Every structure is written in structure tokens, then in C-alpha cells.
């Protein structure tokens, strides 16, 4: 029996595909994981045993730096949040919520604006860069932004996500033509795309690993990935410098007189749209049961 350590690069139908010692092993997981109420996930560092007949088993997984519930992904360095300039129009609240979730988990969020050949990205790029977030534009037609994307992917485990129809899989196919990820056309009637990605998988690309994940909606985010009220202000980097300057302890930074965050919004130092997203998230959290906890 041989013991190896490797990276889970695909999980499908109860099988885990582990890259170890310059080979790929199809593994089942030990029953002990069910007793622990956990499952190995794509991105996990796994210890596997390989029998003489070639059958392999996931024996242990290393402690995770972070974990996203849906789709299950572990140990991400960067989360590329894909949004289109138009067709469909960008949903700033969804973008802001995903950036907050990423920041809460210690994952660097990167906003990627697609379809830049169909409209100007400048206003949105300015909005998110002012917020202290990394934001780039990408055009499939001209491949503008390709080198910057490749630089950010190199040496990291990354995932691309966003609402369906924004061109996420098309973007990856453009940057890495060898992928040939299935894509779907926008439904003009519904204003959104069909779900086309079937499972999570890490692709060894650009000197790093990239996961293409199923498109998901704000409903999925709200259900599976919740930032606590206490942590939320720290998930908006542009707010952080003002948090200790409020007149009283326990400020929610939503409507209080003398709140340094609100004053910064009035002065234009914090974008109004970002603060509106923050307030909407606080409002949502106020409606959750007190013992509610994130499933992440």
C-alpha cells in the first residue's frame, strides 16, 4: 500500500480525482468522512492510499484555509467575479455581496467586466478600484485584459463565478482555447443564460489552477454564504479606515448621526452604491434568526 499527498482537482458522482506524484488517481473517500459530516472538495490537499491493484482511497484531507459551500471549493486564493457590461446588465448588489463573502473568507476578490467591446467599463472600473478592490475588463473580441488575467492566475488556486449569461465560460475559453468549456446563449425572453457548467473542476492553466463553477444567482449566495453582522463592515475595504472614528461603540454605519462612514459617503470617499449594498446586507441579517450561522 502506497501513501501519497496530492490535490483534488475534480469531484463527480462520489469519485475524487487526485493529482499526486505526476499522476491522476480516481479515488473513493473513506466512510469516516460521513461520520465526521464532511466531504472532500475540489481544492483540498488530500492524503490517499493506493493499493497494489491500483484502487485508491482518500484517507485524510488537510485543514482548509477557506471553503465555499456551493459549489464546494476549498483553499481558494482568488475569486474572479465575472459581470458583463450589458446583456445582461451588471447587478451591483450581487457583485458587492460576493466581494464581501470572499473577503470574509480570506479570498481576494477580483472583478472582471466582460463584453467591454459592447460598452464602456470605465465607470465600473473606477467604482471598484476606488473601493480598494482589484478590477479589470476583458473583451473576447480583442482579448484586452488577457495578460493581466494570466498574471493573477499564475501560482494560485482561483475560481471564476458570476450570474449566468455574463460570459464566464466564454471568457475562459478565450483565454485558454484548449478548455472548450460548454457555453450557452443568453435567453432574450428571460434576460439570463442557461446553467451550462456541470461540475466543479480545477484546470491546470497559466501556471496555476482555475475552477470553472456553475453560474449562480443572488438566491444561492443568500442561502449558502452569509457574512456575520460583526464581520460585514470589515468586508468593505473602503470603510475600514473610518470604523474607529464613529462617535459611539456599536455603530451599524447605516443611519447614525455622527457616523464617520456615512460622512465619508457624503464626501464621495465611499461610493453611494457600495454603501447601499452594505445597508441592504445589514437589513437582511437583521431578519435572520439570532442563532442563525453561516453554512460556510
C-alpha positions in Angstrom: 0.0 0.0 0.0 1.4 3.4 -1.1 0.6 6.7 0.6 0.7 9.9 -1.4 -0.3 13.5 -0.9 -2.0 15.5 -3.7 -4.6 18.0 -4.8 -8.2 17.1 -5.5 -8.9 18.6 -8.9 -12.3 17.1 -9.7 -15.2 15.6 -7.7 -18.1 13.9 -9.5 -20.6 11.2 -8.6 -18.8 10.2 -5.4 -15.4 9.9 -7.1 -12.5 12.2 -6.3 -9.7 12.8 -8.8 -6.4 13.5 -7.1 -3.3 14.8 -8.8 -0.3 13.3 -7.0 3.3 12.3 -7.9 2.8 13.4 -11.5 -0.2 11.1 -12.0 -4.0 11.3 -11.6 -5.8 8.9 -9.3 -9.5 8.1 -9.2 -10.4 7.7 -5.6 -13.3 6.9 -3.3 -13.5 8.6 0.1 -13.3 6.6 3.4 -16.5 6.2 5.3 -15.0 8.1 8.2 -15.8 11.3 6.3 -19.5 10.6 6.5 -19.2 10.1 10.3 -17.4 13.5 10.6 -20.2 15.0 8.5 -17.7 16.4 5.9 -16.9 15.7 2.3 -13.6 16.1 0.5 -13.8 19.0 -2.0 -12.1 20.3 -5.1 -9.1 22.3 -3.9 -8.4 20.1 -0.9 -5.0 18.7 -0.2 -5.6 15.0 0.3 -3.7 12.1 1.6 -4.5 9.0 -0.4 -3.7 5.3 -0.2 -3.0 3.4 -3.4 -3.4 -0.4 -3.4 -1.3 -2.8 -5.5 -4.3 -3.3 -7.9 -4.3 0.5 -8.5 -7.5 1.3 -6.5 -7.1 4.5 -4.4 -8.8 5.9 -1.4 -8.9 9.4 0.1 -7.7 8.8 3.7 -7.4 12.4 5.1 -7.8 16.0 4.0 -5.6 18.8 5.3 -7.1 21.7 7.3 -8.7 24.2 4.9 -7.8 27.9 4.7 -11.3 28.6 3.4 -14.3 26.8 1.9 -17.2 27.8 -0.4 -20.3 25.7 0.1 -21.9 25.9 -3.4 -20.3 24.7 -5.4 -17.9 23.0 -2.9 -14.4 24.5 -3.4 -11.6 24.7 -0.8 -8.4 26.7 -0.4 -9.0 29.4 -3.0 -6.5 32.3 -3.3 -8.6 34.4 -5.7 -12.3 34.6 -6.7 -12.8 36.2 -10.1 -16.3 37.8 -10.0 -17.5 38.0 -13.6 -20.0 40.6 -14.6 -21.0 41.8 -18.1 -21.2 45.5 -19.1 -24.5 44.7 -20.8 -26.7 41.8 -21.9 -27.3 41.2 -19.0 -26.8 44.5 -17.2 -24.4 44.3 -14.2 -26.1 43.7 -10.8 -24.0 45.8 -8.4 -25.6 44.3 -5.3 -24.7 40.8 -6.4 -21.1 41.8 -7.1 -20.8 43.6 -3.8 -22.2 40.6 -1.9 -19.8 38.2 -3.5 -16.8 40.5 -2.8 -17.9 40.7 0.9 -18.2 36.9 1.1 -14.7 36.4 -0.5 -13.2 39.0 1.8 -14.8 37.3 4.9 -13.2 34.0 3.9 -9.7 35.5 3.2 -10.0 35.1 -0.6 -9.0 38.0 -2.8 -12.0 39.1 -4.9 -11.2 40.3 -8.4 -14.0 41.9 -10.5 -13.8 41.0 -14.2 -16.0 43.0 -16.5 -16.8 41.2 -19.7 -18.2 42.3 -23.1 -16.2 45.5 -22.9 -16.4 45.7 -26.7 -20.2 46.3 -26.3 -20.0 49.2 -23.8 -17.7 51.2 -21.6 -16.3 49.7 -18.4 -14.7 52.9 -17.1 -17.3 53.9 -14.6 -17.5 50.4 -13.0 -13.7 50.0 -13.0 -13.4 53.4 -11.2 -16.1 52.4 -8.7 -14.4 49.2 -7.6 -10.8 50.5 -7.8 -11.9 53.4 -5.5 -13.2 50.8 -3.1 -9.7 49.2 -2.9 -10.7 46.2 -5.0 -8.9 44.8 -8.0 -11.0 45.3 -11.1 -10.2 44.6 -14.8 -12.0 44.5 -18.1 -11.9 41.7 -20.7 -13.0 41.6 -24.3 -13.3 38.3 -26.1 -13.1 40.2 -29.4 -9.8 42.0 -28.7 -8.5 39.9 -25.7 -8.0 43.1 -23.8 -7.1 42.2 -20.3 -5.6 38.7 -21.1 -2.1 39.4 -19.8 -3.4 40.9 -16.5 -5.6 37.8 -16.0 -2.8 35.4 -16.7 -0.6 37.3 -14.2 -3.3 36.9 -11.5 -3.8 33.2 -12.2 -0.2 32.2 -12.1 0.8 30.3 -9.0 -2.7 30.5 -7.4 -5.9 28.4 -7.0 -8.6 30.5 -8.4 -12.3 30.3 -9.3 -14.5 32.2 -11.8 -18.0 32.9 -10.8 -20.9 35.1 -11.6 -24.5 35.1 -12.6 -25.4 33.0 -15.7 -25.1 34.7 -19.0 -22.2 37.1 -18.2 -19.8 35.2 -20.4 -17.8 33.4 -17.7 -17.1 30.2 -19.6 -16.7 32.1 -22.9 -14.0 34.2 -21.2 -12.1 31.1 -20.0 -12.4 29.6 -23.5 -11.0 32.8 -24.9 -8.0 33.0 -22.5 -7.4 29.2 -22.7 -8.7 27.8 -26.0 -7.8 24.3 -25.1 -10.6 24.2 -22.5 -13.6 24.1 -24.8 -16.0 24.6 -21.9 -19.6 24.2 -22.9 -21.3 27.6 -23.2 -25.0 28.7 -23.5 -26.6 31.6 -25.3 -28.4 34.3 -23.5 -32.2 33.8 -23.3 -33.7 37.0 -24.6 -37.0 36.2 -23.0 -35.7 35.7 -19.5 -32.7 38.0 -19.7 -30.4 35.4 -18.3 -28.4 32.4 -19.5 -28.9 28.7 -19.1 -26.8 26.8 -16.5 -24.1 25.1 -18.6 -21.3 24.1 -16.3 -22.0 20.6 -14.9 -19.5 20.2 -12.1 -16.5 21.8 -10.3 -13.1 21.0 -11.7 -9.7 22.6 -11.4 -7.9 23.1 -14.6 -4.1 23.3 -14.6 -3.7 26.6 -16.6 -1.4 29.6 -16.8 1.0 28.2 -14.1 -1.9 27.8 -11.6 -5.2 26.1 -11.1 -8.5 27.5 -12.3 -12.0 26.3 -11.4 -15.0 26.9 -13.7 -18.0 26.9 -11.4 -21.7 26.7 -12.1 -23.4 30.1 -12.6 -25.4 31.0 -9.6 -27.9 33.7 -8.6 -28.2 36.0 -5.6 -30.6 33.4 -4.1 -27.8 30.9 -3.9 -25.5 33.4 -2.2 -28.1 34.4 0.3 -28.8 30.8 1.2 -25.3 29.4 1.4 -22.8 32.1 2.1 -23.7 34.6 4.9 -21.2 37.1 6.4 -21.9 37.8 10.1 -23.1 41.3 11.1 -19.9 41.8 13.2 -17.6 40.9 10.2 -19.5 42.7 7.5 -18.0 46.2 7.9 -14.5 44.8 7.6 -15.5 43.1 4.3 -15.8 46.6 2.6 -12.2 47.7 2.4 -13.1 51.3 1.7 -15.0 51.5 5.0 -12.2 50.1 7.3 -10.3 53.3 7.9 -13.5 55.0 9.2 -14.7 52.3 11.5 -13.0 53.5 14.7 -13.9 57.2 14.1 -17.6 56.9 14.9 -19.0 58.8 18.0 -20.2 55.7 19.8 -19.5 52.0 20.1 -21.7 49.6 18.3 -22.5 51.9 15.3 -24.1 50.0 12.5 -22.8 52.5 9.9 -26.2 52.7 8.3 -28.0 55.8 9.6 -26.4 57.0 12.9 -25.7 60.7 13.5 -22.0 61.3 13.6 -21.1 58.1 11.8 -17.7 58.5 10.1 -18.7 56.0 7.4 -21.8 58.0 6.5 -19.9 61.2 6.4 -17.4 59.6 4.1 -20.2 58.6 1.8 -21.5 62.2 1.8 -18.0 63.4 0.8 -17.8 60.9 -2.0 -14.9 59.0 -0.4 -17.1 55.9 -0.2 -19.4 55.2 -3.2 -23.1 55.5 -2.5 -23.9 52.3 -4.4 -21.4 50.3 -2.2 -22.9 51.8 1.0 -26.4 51.0 -0.3 -25.3 47.4 -0.8 -23.9 47.3 2.7 -27.1 48.6 4.2 -29.2 46.0 2.3 -27.0 43.3 3.7 -27.4 44.6 7.2 -31.1 44.7 6.7 -31.1 41.1 5.5 -29.0 40.0 8.5 -31.5 41.7 10.9 -34.2 39.4 9.5 -32.2 36.2 10.2 -32.9 34.3 13.5 -30.4 35.3 16.2 -28.9 31.8 16.3 -28.5 31.7 12.5 -25.0 30.9 11.4 -23.3 30.7 8.0 -23.1 27.3 6.5 -19.7 28.1 5.2 
